[in-house]
Amino acid sequence: ANLTGNEKSTALGFGFKVGYQGKLLEELSFGASYQSKVYMSEFERYAGLFAQAGDFDVPANWQAGFAFTPGAWKFMFDVKQIFYSQVKSIANPMLPNLQTALLGQEEGAGFGWKDILVIKYGVMFSGFCGWDFMAGYSVSQNPINEENVMFNILAPAVIQNHVTFGISKDIAKNHEVTVAFMFALENNIIGPNPLNGTPQTIELGMKQWQVEVGYTFSSF
């Protein structure tokens, strides 16, 4: 009954985040942070789907990065690691768990996600008649392997490369307009259907794009 078709389910959680940001040199800055696992209450309406009776904590992560700002330019580099393996509903593999435990139990089948690294690069040019120009690129490991493709039909997070562009303009004192574009490049992963008696493959593919227009103002 608590497996599917129960519409939304609500949970509350708690965690903490600590960080540091400061200058190493006049033109070189460094920042780092650690986000603990966010311990969530159970999603009771889906206690028969997610391992540990509907438990779905938010995994911990750390990140660190540098920013180099020579003149009107700013170059950024950032590394982030996400610990999916700490959350059983995310990390438990589909097999053999699907054969040894019921969905929703302590060792029930999950998405089989592994820990990943994400690397980001960014550049910004400022000061041209009030215009700022920005570009970025990020690449990450794929948390999904071929053996867990079938279960991940529910969450096909296979994109590994993102490209971003943006411009912003000061239109008045403390007033700014921003336009940004994001392209998540198409990625695919193919794996077997382990529950089918005859050979069968499943392919997951995903791509995205996003346009954002923002207006920022401040009275200070």
N, C-alpha and C positions, 0 to 999 in steps of 0.2 A: 504493500500500500504506500510505503514511503520511498518509492523508487523513481517514478516519473509522473508527469502530468499534474503536479501539485502546485503549479504556478510559483509565485515568489515565496522565498523563505528568508527569514531575518535572523541575523546573529550579531552579537556584540563581542568586542575583543579589546585586548590591551597589549601594549608593548612599549618600547622606548627607543629613542634615537639620540646618538651623541655625535658630535662632529667638531672639526677645527677648520678654520680658514685664516690664512695670514700671508704676509709677504716674506719670501726668502731673500729676494733682492729687489731693487727698485722696480724692475720690469718683470719680475718673476714671482708668481703667486702659487700657493699650494693649498689644497683642500682635501679633507678626508672625512668619512662618516661611517658609522656602523648602525644599522637598523636591526634590532632584535626580531626574533620571530614574534608575530602578533598572534597571541593565543586567543582563538575565537571560541565562542560557545557553539554548540552543535546546530547544524541546519536540520532541525527535527523533521521537516517535511521530506527530506531526502536522506534520512538515516539508513535507508536500505540501498543507497547508491554509493555514498562516500564511505571509505574505510573509517573505522572507529566510531560507528553509529552517527555519521553525518558530520564528523569533525573536518574542518577545512581551514587550518591555520594559514596565515600569510608567511611565507618563508623569510628567513633572515637574509640580509645582504650587507656587503661592505662596498665602498667605492672610494677612489682616490684620483686626483687629477691635478694637472698643472695648467697655468695660463701664462703666456708670454706676450707682453704688450709693448712692442717697439713702436713708438709714435702713434699713428692713427690705426695701426693694425693690432689685432688680438688673435693669437693662435692658442687653441685649447686641445688638451689630450686628457682622456678620462678612461679609467678601467673600473668595471663593476663585476662582482661575483654574486650570483644568486644561489642559495642553498635549498634547492627543491627537495633534495634527499632527506631533509629533516621532517617533511610532512608526508605521512603515510598515504593519505588519500591522493596525493600527487605522485609520490615516488614508487608506491607498490607496483610491481610489474603485473601485466595482465595474466601471464602464465609463469609459473604453475599455479599462481594464487587462485585463478578462476576455478581450478579443479580441486583445490584443497580447502577453500573457505568460501562462505557465502558473501555476496556483495553486502557491504556495510559492517562486516565483522572486522576485528582488529587487523587481520592480515588479508582482508578482502582485496580483490583486484582494484588497481588504480591505473593512472595514466602512464606509469613507468618513466616519469621525467627524471633526468639526471641534472646535477649541478652544471651551471654554464658560466662562461665569461662573456662579458660584453665590452667591446672597445669602441670608443667614440672619438672622432676628430672634428674640430670646428675652427672656423676662421670668420673674423668680422673686420670690416673696414668702416671707420667712422669719420665724421667731420667734413664730408663733402656737401656743403650747403645745407646742413642739417639732416642729411640722409645717412642711414646706416645700412650696410649690405652684409648679409650673413649666409653662410653655407655650412653644411655638416654632413658627416657620413658615419654610420655605425655598423658594426659587424658583430655577430654573436654566434656562439655555438648553437646547434639544434638540440633542444632537450629531449627530442623524441627519436628513438631508434626504430629500425625496421620491424622488430618483433612486437612493438606496441602500437602499430599503425591502426589496427582495428578499433581499439578502445578510444583512440584519439580522434575518431570521427566526431566525438562530442566537443573537442577543443583542438582544432587543427592549427596549433601555433607553430608553424614550420618556417615562417619568414625569418631570414637571417641578416638581410641587408636593407638599410634604410638610408635614403638620401633626402636632405632638407635644404630649402632655400628660403630666404626671407629678406624683406626690406622694411625699414621703419623711417618715419619722418616726423620731426618736431614741427607741428603746425602752429603752435603758440607756446608761451611759457607754461611748462608743466602739462602740456597736452601733446600726445603722441598717437600716431596711427601706424599700425603694423599689418603687413600682409605676409603670410607664410604658406609654404607648400611642402608637403611630405609625400614621398613616394616609397612605399615598401615593395621592393622588387620581388617578383614572383619566384617562389621556391616550391619544390615538390619532393615528396618522399614516398617510396613504394615499398610495401611489405606484404607478407602472406596473410591470408585469412586462416588462422589456425583451427577454426571451428568447422571448416568445410571439409567434407570427405574427399573431394577432388581438388587438385591444385587450383588455387584462385588467388589473385593479387588485388590489393587495394591501394589506390593512389590518393594521397592528400595533396592538395595544392592551394596556395593562397597568395593573393596580392592585394594591396590597398593603396589608396591615395587620399589625401586630405588637404583641404584649403581652409585657412583660418584668417579671419579679418578681426583685428582688435583695435579698440580705442582706449587709451589710458589717460587719466587726468588726475591731478592732485591739487589740493588747495594749499599745500605747504610750500 
